[in-house]
Structure formats: structure tokens, C-alpha cells
Amino acid sequence: MVGRKKIKNEVLECDITFVSRSNLTHVLKNVRMTCPNCDSTEVRPFGTRKLKESRIKALVCRNPDCQRIGKKSPRQFSPHTSGVIKRLVNGKIESIVREMYVNGSKAKSVAYSYGVSETFVSFLRDEVDKTIEEGLLKDELVDEPTDDDKVSMDETFFKIGKDNIYVIITRGYKTKKVLGLHVSLTRKEADIRASFDEAQRNTKKTIDTITCDAWGATKKMARNLMYPVTLIVHRHEKPYDKAVIERIEYNGTDRVITQVGIKTDVFIKRAKREYHYQTHVESTIPAVPKPRGRPKGSKNKPRNTSKKRKPL
């Protein structure tokens, strides 16, 4: 008996919506879907799945050679977590932004080089420009190491589905140039440090002053530089009228942090100058973690505190 003729399925394509921090949207049309595990285009629809208050398409990989370690079922995913979007987030977006802000390439040539539309490149640039303008600095090109020793660190983000893509930017105060750039799915200390380290490589002097938002990972990064630095923390929330200046110094194995809280209009208003400060010391030697659980041994057994009943 002759078997059924094998049906050749067409390559599945979906539209991907990007939402910027300022709620502008851009839709990438007809993006070819690939498996995030094996990068195969043998991807098929697999119903829908819930995303917040709506439902989105669900996809499944039908490549028989797709191996999932410890799993028997085929790989299931959604369009915004597909292989092509994974590559876009983990490398292509950072390369696109870097081409424009570090290498000075035009949007048209960048779009052609990376196989995306010119409108998508302009969408990315517009959002990064807004972040730079919020810092009252203009982006310029880094053609050689600069004389900057003071920088500001800001980030913007784009949303794909429920995931955020963070663009972390480090700029010089003196030259007003973009010195460091890092794109990632998180904004942990390592991500902030990657942008800062690139900025340090693009400067001739050691960076000794950092202005940033009140994000904890940036503060932690500054404290772990292990050399004296001044950190100016200016929370990006209205009414923007307060700032905290941290001076981080070292005394042997101790880190000495002096914090000064001030009003940001201290130099433009004739008024009583008020500030608050505190100093605390912390060790730079990491604490040895204690073993979890109750120590073993008869001497460490919990005592029976229940009272014995007296005989009548």
C-alpha cells in the first residue's frame, strides 16, 4: 500500500510588536519564526496562551531532531520568545544601536546591513535620543579615547510581549559622547558594569564620578569598583528636587560610605542651605555563609520544654 504523500508545510511568519518606554509602538511584519532551541523553521501553530489580559499565539517545534534535555515533549513557545527574536535581543539590537552611536553609521546603511526596515532603526534611535535628551546631553561619536573622568548612566527599554529589553548608556560629562553601551534582558549589576567598563576603556582617565538613577544595581556596581568614587543618585521621579551624594572611600579592608542628601536647587535659589548626612562602614571581605539547617549531633537536639505532670 502506498503511503500518504508528505505534506510540505510553509514557513510560519508572525508580526512582532515592540513597545518603547514612551509607549510608542513599532510592528515588525512577517517575521519568520524559528525554534529557540534548534533554530529550525519547522514551526507550527499550537493554539493560544494567556498573556496578561489577552491571549497570544502559541507555537511548537516539529523538528524530529530537536533535542530537549530532560524533556519528552516538543519545544513550545510564543512568537516573542522564538529563536529569531532571541537572536535579535541578544545581539542584533545592540549591534544596530552601536553602529549608529559609536561608529556613526546612517540608519539606511544599518538597516540594509542587518536586514531590518529603516523605520525600525529609526524607532530604536528615537527612543535612545529621548533618553539622552533627558540627561541634557547630546550623543556624538567616540573616535578616540576622551578626557572624561565623570559620566552619567541612564537606561531605556523596549517591550516585546512580557519581556523588557534594556539599553544601558554611559555618557561623558565633558565631551557629551556615548562612551559605553550594553543591551540585555536584565539590568543587573553585571549589565550595568558591562556598559561602565566599555566607557572606562574609551577614556584616558579613571572615572571618579558617576551620576545615575536610584537603581540598586548601579549603586552596587559603584561600590564594587574597589577604588574611591563619588556617586550622585538622582531619582527619576517627579518633582526631581532631591539628590543623594555618596562618597565611597576605603580604609584597609573597610569601605567607608558618606551619604549627603541635598535639594537640587541649592545653587539657583536664595534660601537656607539644608543638608543631611550619615556615614557607615562595611567590610569588603565577603561573609562566610553559614550551613543551612539544624546542626547534627545529640547536643544540638531541641530541648523538651514541656513540663512533666506531677504524680498525685
Buried (B, 14 or more C-beta within 10 A) or exposed (E): EEEEEEEEEEEBEBEBEBBBBEEEEBEBEEBEBBBBBBBBBBBEEBEEEEEEEEEBBBBBBBBEEBEEEEEEEBBBBBBBBBBBBBBBBEEBBBBBBBBBBBEEBEBEEBBEEBEBEBEBBBBBBEBBBBBBEEBEBEBBEBEEEBEBBBBBBBBBBBBBBEEBBBBBBBBBBEBBBBBBBBBBBEBBBEBBBBBBBBBBEBBEEEBEBBBBBEBEBBBEBBBEBEEEBBBBBBBEEEEEEBBBBBBBEEEEEEBBBBBBBBBEEEEEEEEEEEEEEEEEEEEEEEEEEEEEEEEEEEEEEEEEEEEEEEEE
